[in-house]
Amino acid sequence: MRLTAQWNGGYHVTIPVRDFELTIDEPPRYGGQDHGPMPTEMFLASLAGCFALAVHHAARKRDITLPDLSVDVEGEYAGLRFATLRLSVRSSLPRAELKPLVERARGYCYVSNTLLTPPELDVVIAD
């Protein structure tokens, strides 16, 4: 998988993704124009969204119909990184039925799995 972020001036960046275009910016209080979410907000959104899909996937594999589902994510900053991340899964599905789905979802979520076992990160200057 490869994506390319295109800088549009200031703190505004666009990223084509399949037939979509993501927009990232900073709010005015940080020098941006507020064209879109901040990178850290997109990061948290990716984590919450991926985990929600993973819970749905776990339910579908067990023929369980989820009546509703939401995943909250909270990140606590420590300098220029998140020191802690917390996912809170909510559903009106009984807790005893939801718990095994959440446990199984941990194995399906690419984003949380990447955070649990960080990949090597190379930063290079392209030709």
Secondary structure by P-SEA (a helix, b strand, c coil): cbbbbbbccccbbbbbcccbbbbbbbccccccccccccaaaaaaaaaaaaaaaaaaaaaaaaccccccbbbbbbbbbccccccbbbbbbbccccaaaaaaaaaaaccccaaaaaaacccbbbbbbcc
